[in-house]
Amino acid sequence: MSKLLEKARAEHEQRKAVNESKQKLMERQLRLFQLVEDRRKQAEELAKHREETEGKFYLSMCCLLN
């Protein structure tokens, strides 16, 4: 009987460890996804800023040439 109890307890601990590992993996994946999204947004903002800056530069060059 005690061997059966030990086996059940060991299986429970193993399942618990697997579930904890899965949870940690999901949390890491979520953080990674959030970082990727943040980088994408930063890249979009940078591209928008670059376009605005280039537009202002070309506009000022046109004004200087006229």
C-alpha positions as CSV (number, residue, x, y, z in Angstrom):
1,M,0.0,0.0,0.0
2,S,2.8,2.5,0.9
3,K,4.5,1.7,-2.5
4,L,1.3,2.6,-4.3
5,L,1.0,5.8,-2.3
6,E,4.7,6.6,-3.1
7,K,4.1,6.0,-6.7
8,A,1.0,8.1,-6.8
9,R,2.8,10.9,-5.0
10,A,5.7,10.7,-7.4
11,E,3.4,10.9,-10.4
12,H,1.6,13.9,-8.9
13,E,4.9,15.7,-8.3
14,Q,6.0,14.9,-11.9
15,R,2.7,16.3,-13.3
16,K,3.0,19.3,-11.1
17,A,6.6,20.0,-12.4
18,V,5.4,19.6,-16.0
19,N,2.6,22.0,-15.5
20,E,4.9,24.5,-13.9
21,S,7.3,24.2,-16.8
22,K,4.5,24.7,-19.3
23,Q,3.3,27.8,-17.4
24,K,6.8,29.3,-17.4
25,L,7.2,28.6,-21.1
26,M,3.8,30.3,-21.8
27,E,4.9,33.3,-19.8
28,R,8.2,33.6,-21.7
29,Q,6.4,33.3,-25.0
30,L,4.0,36.0,-24.0
31,R,6.8,38.3,-23.0
32,L,8.6,37.6,-26.3
33,F,5.5,38.3,-28.2
34,Q,5.1,41.6,-26.4
35,L,8.7,42.5,-27.1
36,V,8.2,41.7,-30.8
37,E,5.1,43.9,-30.9
38,D,6.9,46.8,-29.1
39,R,9.7,46.6,-31.7
40,R,7.3,46.5,-34.6
41,K,5.5,49.7,-33.2
42,Q,8.9,51.4,-32.7
43,A,9.9,50.6,-36.2
44,E,6.7,52.0,-37.6
45,E,7.1,55.2,-35.5
46,L,10.7,55.5,-36.7
47,A,9.7,55.1,-40.3
48,K,7.0,57.7,-39.9
49,H,9.4,60.1,-38.2
50,R,12.0,59.5,-40.9
51,E,9.4,60.2,-43.7
52,E,8.4,63.5,-41.9
53,T,12.0,64.5,-41.5
54,E,12.9,63.8,-45.1
55,G,9.8,65.7,-46.3
56,K,10.7,68.7,-44.3
57,F,14.3,68.5,-45.6
58,Y,13.2,68.4,-49.2
59,L,10.7,71.1,-48.7
60,S,13.3,73.4,-47.1
61,M,15.7,72.5,-50.0
62,C,13.0,73.5,-52.5
63,C,12.5,76.8,-50.7
64,L,16.2,77.5,-50.8
65,L,16.4,76.8,-54.5
66,N,13.6,79.2,-55.4
